[in-house]
Amino acid sequence: MSKRTRRQFLEDSMLVTAAAAAATWNANPANRLFAEEPLAAAGPNDKLSVCCVGVRGRGGDHIANFVNRKDCEITWIVDADENIGKARAADIAKQQGREPQVATDMRQAFDDKELDIVTIATPNHWHALAAIWAMQAGKDVYVEKPVSHNVSEGRRIVEVARKYGKICQTGTQSRSMQGVRDGIQLIHDGGIGEVQMARGLCYKRRPSIGPKGEYPVPAGVNYDLWLGPAPMAPLTRQQFHYDWHWQFPYGNGDLGNQGIHQMDIARWGLKVNQLAKSAWSFGGRIGYEDAGETPNTQVCLFDYGDGKSLVFEVRGLETQPYMGAGVGNIFHGSDGYAVMPGYSDTIIFDRAGNKVREFHGGGDPYGNFVDAVRSRKSEDLRADILEGHLSSALCHLGNISYLQATDEISIADLKQVAEKASPALLAHDLLSRIESHVADNKLDPKTTKFKFGPSLPFDPQAEKFVNNSAADALLTRAYRAPFVVPASDSI
């Protein structure tokens, strides 16, 4: 097998959309941090059989990492877009000397008794059911973030993994990055004093996805299988692939797309191993009108009690970094603060803002997953499925508050309402910067409207809202048979 690097693999792909995929790959700093050399097998002929499900975007990353491992072999490629699946398989054959089988229906691959591992990089609405089906079929699973499309789904994946004794890794790769791991350890050891607030930032420019309409499904796509658990509905966006992120039946906005990485780090740094006691969010899709439904500007506040909180901000228009981070994290401590400006770095400051220490370094989340598959110990995982469920669920709780908003209000009205609904200092800090954000993007503060969601009390043990049936209904969804995520008592 040719020892080409992962990046070379993507650049040489025969996929029609190779140029876009390669650009996405190279633009993501995390993708350049994994080991470049193929890793040795544990013994002669000791190869794990791998199926990659969903291979256009993040699935290309999965392929590039597993195809270069000497202890694994990609034997199946699954994608609802037959053209993409076949092109990926043809290129994989050049790398490993054997062309994987191709299917549009993942159940065909899961019936293969020789299959060991399933990696999942489908649209979000498929993550949970694909993971559950794979584990029920006896496979170990690497599932991309967010691991679920709603709160209930994440808990179901955890239950299935535990019941069947399967290894299930979450695709929050920063948990394997040494620069982040060292930074979190310093925070946990009291290196910046007592930490009462963590911020997650997703300042990432997102353009309009075009007008809402009814568009043809691309040739080669099995639309029924692509929709899966989601309702049967016409295609209403111009670009079939990727832009599903901004429509609620399939995606979770940037809160659950890019933001889940930073949400996970924020929760990790706070040492909170359950969901919050309340969730509150406001936001809007501002600056343009298009086929998107999810907010491109959003603020979430999660209260953990005892003065501990997690703040998350999404900004899809032009935005300047805050305290040195754009897509990253900030931890506020009594003796200083920590800034994580990316996927693999931590910078420590004292209270006066002087830099006192730095941590840098990448890692190999896929290698960690394979090691756990061989050890059969879920505790060996750096991003076990339970971690993925809790961090993904926080994103969902924020979106539920946003979706519970009954009115759209201007910045001026928003400030008055918000300061009554949350601690005044914190609300003023967030709202003043949102006000500046509107001005910086030359939007009219009188006509730029935001949805102000209610603060929703939550029971983290039961994973239900407190006396709120309307909000509870959004913890799950109505599934389209036969693509049904099983209830807890049916697992």
C-alpha positions in Angstrom: 0.0 0.0 0.0 1.3 3.4 -0.9 2.4 5.5 2.0 0.8 8.7 0.9 -0.3 11.2 3.5 -3.9 11.8 4.4 -3.9 15.1 2.7 -2.6 13.6 -0.5 -5.3 11.1 -0.4 -8.0 13.8 -0.4 -6.2 15.8 -3.1 -6.2 12.8 -5.4 -9.8 11.8 -4.8 -11.8 11.0 -8.0 -14.9 12.4 -6.4 -16.6 15.1 -8.5 -16.6 17.4 -5.6 -12.9 16.8 -4.8 -11.9 20.4 -5.0 -14.4 21.5 -2.4 -13.7 18.6 -0.2 -9.9 19.2 -0.3 -10.5 22.9 0.5 -12.6 22.0 3.5 -10.0 19.5 4.6 -7.0 21.9 4.4 -8.9 24.8 6.0 -9.5 22.8 9.2 -6.5 23.0 11.4 -7.5 19.9 13.3 -7.1 17.8 10.2 -3.4 18.6 10.0 -2.7 17.5 13.5 -3.1 13.7 13.2 -0.2 11.3 12.7 0.8 11.2 9.0 2.6 7.9 9.0 0.6 4.6 8.7 0.4 2.9 12.1 1.6 -0.7 12.5 -0.8 -3.6 13.0 -1.0 -5.4 16.3 -0.1 -8.7 14.6 0.2 -10.5 11.3 -3.1 -10.3 9.3 -4.7 -8.6 12.3 -6.9 -6.1 10.5 -10.1 -4.5 11.6 -12.8 -4.3 8.9 -14.2 -0.7 8.6 -17.3 0.7 7.1 -17.5 4.5 6.5 -21.1 5.8 6.3 -21.5 9.3 4.8 -18.4 10.0 2.8 -18.7 13.4 1.1 -17.4 15.8 3.8 -16.3 14.7 7.2 -16.4 11.1 5.9 -13.5 12.0 3.7 -11.5 12.6 6.9 -12.6 9.2 8.3 -11.4 7.5 5.1 -8.1 9.4 5.0 -7.3 8.3 8.5 -8.4 4.6 8.2 -7.0 4.0 4.8 -3.5 4.8 6.0 -3.7 2.4 9.0 -2.0 -1.0 8.6 -4.2 -2.5 11.2 -7.5 -1.6 9.5 -9.0 -2.1 6.0 -12.0 -0.2 4.6 -14.3 -2.9 3.3 -17.6 -0.9 2.9 -18.5 2.6 1.7 -22.1 3.7 2.3 -23.6 6.9 1.0 -27.2 7.9 -0.1 -25.5 9.6 -3.1 -24.4 6.6 -5.2 -22.0 8.7 -7.3 -20.1 9.9 -4.3 -19.9 6.4 -2.8 -18.6 4.8 -6.0 -16.0 7.5 -6.6 -14.7 7.2 -3.0 -14.5 3.4 -3.3 -12.5 3.6 -6.5 -9.9 5.9 -5.0 -9.7 3.8 -1.8 -8.8 0.8 -4.0 -5.7 2.6 -5.2 -4.6 3.1 -1.6 -5.2 -0.3 -0.1 -5.2 -2.7 -3.1 -8.8 -3.8 -2.6 -11.9 -1.9 -3.5 -14.6 -1.7 -0.8 -18.1 -2.7 -1.4 -20.5 0.2 -2.0 -24.1 0.5 -0.7 -26.7 3.3 -0.4 -28.5 1.5 2.4 -26.3 1.1 5.5 -28.2 -2.0 6.7 -26.7 -3.9 3.8 -23.2 -3.3 5.2 -24.3 -3.9 8.8 -25.4 -7.4 7.9 -21.8 -8.3 7.1 -20.7 -10.5 10.0 -17.0 -9.8 9.3 -17.4 -6.0 9.8 -15.8 -4.7 13.0 -16.1 -0.9 12.9 -18.6 1.7 11.6 -17.7 5.3 11.2 -20.6 7.8 10.8 -20.4 11.2 9.1 -24.0 11.5 7.7 -26.2 14.6 8.2 -27.0 15.1 11.9 -30.5 13.6 11.7 -29.0 10.2 10.9 -26.3 10.1 13.5 -28.2 8.4 16.3 -30.1 5.8 14.4 -27.0 4.8 12.3 -25.0 4.4 15.5 -27.8 2.4 17.2 -28.3 0.1 14.2 -24.5 -0.5 13.9 -24.1 -1.4 17.6 -27.2 -3.6 17.6 -25.5 -5.4 14.6 -22.4 -6.0 16.8 -20.1 -3.2 15.5 -18.1 -0.6 17.3 -18.8 3.0 16.3 -17.1 6.3 15.7 -19.9 8.8 15.3 -19.4 12.4 14.3 -20.6 15.4 16.3 -23.3 16.2 17.3 -23.9 12.6 18.1 -27.7 13.3 18.1 -30.3 15.5 16.5 -32.2 15.8 19.7 -31.6 15.2 23.5 -33.4 11.8 23.7 -31.4 10.3 20.8 -28.1 10.9 22.6 -29.3 9.1 25.7 -30.5 6.2 23.6 -27.0 5.8 22.0 -25.4 5.7 25.4 -27.9 3.0 26.5 -27.3 0.9 23.5 -23.5 1.1 23.8 -23.7 0.0 27.4 -26.2 -2.7 26.9 -24.3 -4.3 24.0 -20.8 -3.6 25.4 -19.7 -1.7 22.4 -17.1 1.0 22.0 -18.6 4.2 20.8 -16.4 7.3 20.2 -17.7 10.8 19.7 -16.1 13.0 17.0 -15.1 15.8 19.3 -11.4 15.5 18.2 -10.1 18.3 20.5 -10.3 15.9 23.4 -7.3 14.1 21.9 -5.3 17.3 21.2 -2.4 17.6 23.7 -2.5 21.3 23.7 -6.1 21.3 24.9 -5.7 18.4 27.2 -2.8 20.1 29.0 -4.7 23.3 29.2 -7.8 21.6 30.7 -5.6 19.8 33.2 -4.1 23.1 34.4 -7.6 24.6 34.8 -8.7 21.5 36.7 -5.6 21.8 38.9 -6.5 25.4 39.9 -4.0 27.0 37.6 -6.3 30.1 37.1 -8.1 29.8 40.4 -11.8 29.0 40.8 -13.5 28.9 37.4 -17.2 30.0 37.6 -17.8 30.8 33.9 -16.7 29.3 30.6 -17.4 30.8 27.2 -17.7 29.0 23.9 -17.3 31.1 20.8 -18.3 30.2 17.2 -17.6 33.4 15.3 -17.7 31.9 11.8 -18.8 33.8 8.7 -21.7 32.0 6.9 -23.2 33.4 3.7 -26.8 33.1 2.6 -27.7 29.7 1.2 -30.1 31.2 -1.4 -33.8 31.6 -1.6 -36.2 29.1 -0.4 -37.9 27.2 -3.2 -38.5 23.7 -4.5 -35.4 22.2 -6.1 -34.7 18.9 -7.9 -32.8 16.2 -5.9 -29.4 15.5 -7.6 -29.2 12.5 -9.8 -27.8 9.5 -8.0 -29.2 10.4 -4.6 -31.7 8.0 -2.9 -33.7 10.7 -1.3 -35.8 8.3 0.8 -32.7 6.9 2.4 -31.2 10.4 2.7 -34.2 11.6 4.6 -34.4 8.5 6.8 -35.8 9.6 10.2 -36.9 13.0 8.9 -40.3 13.7 7.4 -40.8 13.2 3.7 -40.6 16.7 2.3 -39.5 18.5 -0.9 -36.0 19.9 -1.2 -36.2 23.6 -0.4 -32.5 24.7 -0.6 -30.4 25.2 -3.7 -27.4 23.2 -2.5 -28.3 19.7 -1.6 -25.2 18.8 0.4 -23.9 20.6 3.5 -26.6 23.4 3.6 -28.9 21.0 5.4 -27.1 22.2 8.5 -29.2 25.4 8.4 -32.6 23.6 8.3 -34.0 22.2 11.5 -35.4 18.9 10.3 -31.8 17.8 9.4 -29.3 20.1 11.2 -28.9 22.1 14.4 -27.4 25.3 13.1 -23.8 26.3 13.9 -24.5 25.7 17.6 -24.6 22.0 16.8 -22.2 22.1 13.8 -19.0 24.0 14.6 -20.1 25.0 18.1 -20.4 21.5 19.5 -16.6 21.3 19.6 -16.4 24.5 21.7 -19.4 23.5 23.8 -17.7 20.2 24.6 -14.5 21.9 25.7 -16.4 24.5 27.8 -18.3 21.7 29.7 -15.1 19.7 30.1 -13.2 22.7 31.6 -16.1 23.4 34.0 -16.0 19.7 35.2 -19.8 19.4 34.9 -20.8 15.9 34.0 -24.5 16.4 33.6 -26.8 18.8 31.8 -27.6 22.3 33.2 -30.3 23.3 35.6 -31.7 25.8 33.1 -31.2 26.9 29.5 -31.8 30.2 27.9 -31.2 31.5 24.4 -31.9 34.4 22.0 -30.9 34.9 18.5 -32.0 35.4 14.9 -31.1 34.8 11.3 -30.1 38.3 10.5 -28.4 40.1 7.6 -30.2 38.2 4.9 -33.4 36.1 4.1 -32.8 32.7 2.7 -33.8 29.0 2.9 -32.1 28.7 6.2 -34.1 28.3 9.4 -31.5 28.1 12.2 -30.1 31.3 13.8 -26.8 32.7 12.4 -26.5 34.9 15.5 -27.3 33.3 18.9 -26.5 33.6 22.6 -27.1 30.8 25.1 -26.7 30.8 28.8 -26.7 27.5 30.8 -26.9 27.7 34.6 -25.3 24.9 36.6 -26.1 26.3 40.0 -23.7 27.6 42.7 -22.8 30.5 40.5 -21.3 28.3 37.7 -22.4 29.0 34.2 -21.6 28.3 30.6 -22.1 31.0 27.9 -22.1 30.3 24.2 -22.2 32.7 21.3 -22.7 32.0 17.6 -22.1 34.8 15.1 -22.4 34.1 11.4 -21.7 37.6 10.1 -18.4 39.4 10.2 -17.1 39.4 13.8 -13.9 40.4 15.4 -12.3 37.9 17.9 -13.1 38.3 21.6 -10.2 38.1 24.0 -8.1 36.5 21.2 -10.6 33.8 20.2 -13.0 33.6 17.3 -13.7 29.9 17.1 -12.6 28.9 20.6 -13.0 29.0 24.3 -12.4 31.3 27.3 -12.3 30.2 30.9 -12.6 33.0 33.5 -10.8 32.2 36.8 -10.4 34.0 40.0 -6.6 34.2 39.4 -6.5 34.6 35.7 -8.0 33.3 32.5 -7.4 30.7 29.8 -7.9 31.2 26.1 -8.2 28.3 23.6 -8.1 30.0 20.2 -8.4 26.8 18.2 -8.4 23.0 18.3 -5.0 22.4 19.8 -3.7 25.4 21.8 -4.2 26.9 25.2 -2.8 30.3 26.4 -2.8 31.1 30.1 -3.0 34.7 31.3 -2.8 36.3 34.8 -5.5 38.7 36.1 -3.6 41.6 34.6 -3.7 40.1 31.1 0.0 39.0 31.0 0.7 35.8 29.2 2.2 33.3 31.6 2.1 29.9 29.9 1.2 28.2 26.6 0.3 24.6 25.6 0.4 23.3 22.0 0.1 20.0 20.3 -2.1 17.7 18.3 -3.2 14.1 18.7 -4.9 11.1 17.0 -8.6 10.5 17.9 -8.9 7.7 15.4 -5.9 5.9 17.0 -7.4 6.3 20.4 -10.7 4.8 19.1 -8.9 1.8 17.6 -6.9 1.3 20.8 -10.2 1.2 22.8 -11.7 -1.2 20.2 -8.8 -3.6 20.9 -8.8 -3.2 24.7 -12.6 -3.4 24.9 -12.6 -0.7 27.6 -14.8 2.3 27.0 -12.9 4.1 29.7 -9.9 4.2 27.4 -11.8 6.5 25.1 -11.0 10.2 25.3 -14.4 11.1 23.9 -16.8 8.4 25.1 -20.3 8.5 23.8 -21.6 9.8 27.2 -19.4 12.9 26.8 -20.8 13.4 23.3 -24.4 13.0 24.5 -24.0 15.6 27.2 -22.3 18.2 25.0 -24.6 17.7 22.1 -27.6 17.9 24.4 -26.6 21.3 25.6 -26.7 22.5 22.0 -30.2 21.1 21.7 -31.3 22.8 24.9 -30.2 26.1 23.6 -32.1 25.6 20.4 -35.2 24.5 22.3 -35.2 27.8 24.2 -34.8 29.7 20.9 -37.6 27.7 19.3 -39.9 28.5 22.3 -39.7 32.2 21.6 -43.1 33.7 20.8 -42.1 37.1 19.4 -39.3 38.8 17.5 -38.0 41.9 19.1 -35.5 44.6 18.3 -32.2 45.2 20.1 -33.7 48.0 22.2 -36.5 45.9 23.5 -34.2 42.9 23.8 -32.0 44.7 26.3 -34.9 45.6 28.5 -36.3 42.1 28.5 -33.0 40.3 28.9 -31.8 42.3 31.9 -34.9 41.1 33.8 -34.4 37.5 32.7 -30.7 37.0 33.6 -28.0 38.5 35.8 -27.8 42.1 34.7 -24.0 42.3 34.4 -23.8 39.2 32.3 -26.8 40.2 30.2 -25.4 43.7 29.6 -22.0 42.3 28.5 -23.6 39.9 26.0 -26.2 42.4 24.7 -23.8 45.3 24.3 -21.6 43.2 22.1 -24.6 42.0 20.1 -25.6 45.6 19.7 -22.1 46.4 18.4 -22.3 43.4 16.1 -25.4 44.7 14.5 -23.8 48.1 14.0 -20.6 46.7 12.7 -22.5 44.8 10.0 -24.4 48.0 9.1 -27.8 46.5 10.0 -30.7 48.7 11.2 -31.2 48.1 14.9 -34.9 49.0 14.6 -35.7 46.4 11.9 -33.2 43.7 12.9 -35.2 41.3 14.9 -34.3 38.6 17.4 -36.2 35.7 19.0 -36.0 35.9 22.7 -36.5 32.4 24.2 -37.7 31.7 27.8 -35.3 30.6 30.5 -36.3 26.9 30.8 -35.7 25.1 34.2 -34.4 21.6 33.6 -34.0 18.4 35.6 -30.5 17.1 34.7 -31.2 13.7 36.3 -34.4 13.0 34.5 -33.2 14.9 31.4 -36.6 16.6 31.2 -37.8 20.2 31.5 -39.6 21.1 34.7 -43.3 21.2 34.2 -43.1 22.2 30.6 -44.7 19.7 28.2 -44.3 22.0 25.2 -40.5 22.1 25.7 -40.4 18.4 26.5 -41.9 17.6 23.1 -38.8 19.1 21.5 -36.5 16.6 23.3 -37.4 14.1 20.7 -39.1 14.0 17.3 -41.8 12.1 15.3 -39.9 9.5 13.3 -40.7 8.3 9.8 -41.1 4.5 9.7 -39.0 2.3 9.4 -36.4 4.9 10.5 -37.3 5.0 14.1 -34.9 5.6 17.0 -36.2 3.1 19.7 -37.5 4.2 23.0 -35.5 3.3 26.1 -37.7 0.3 27.0 -37.3 -1.1 23.4 -33.6 -1.1 23.2 
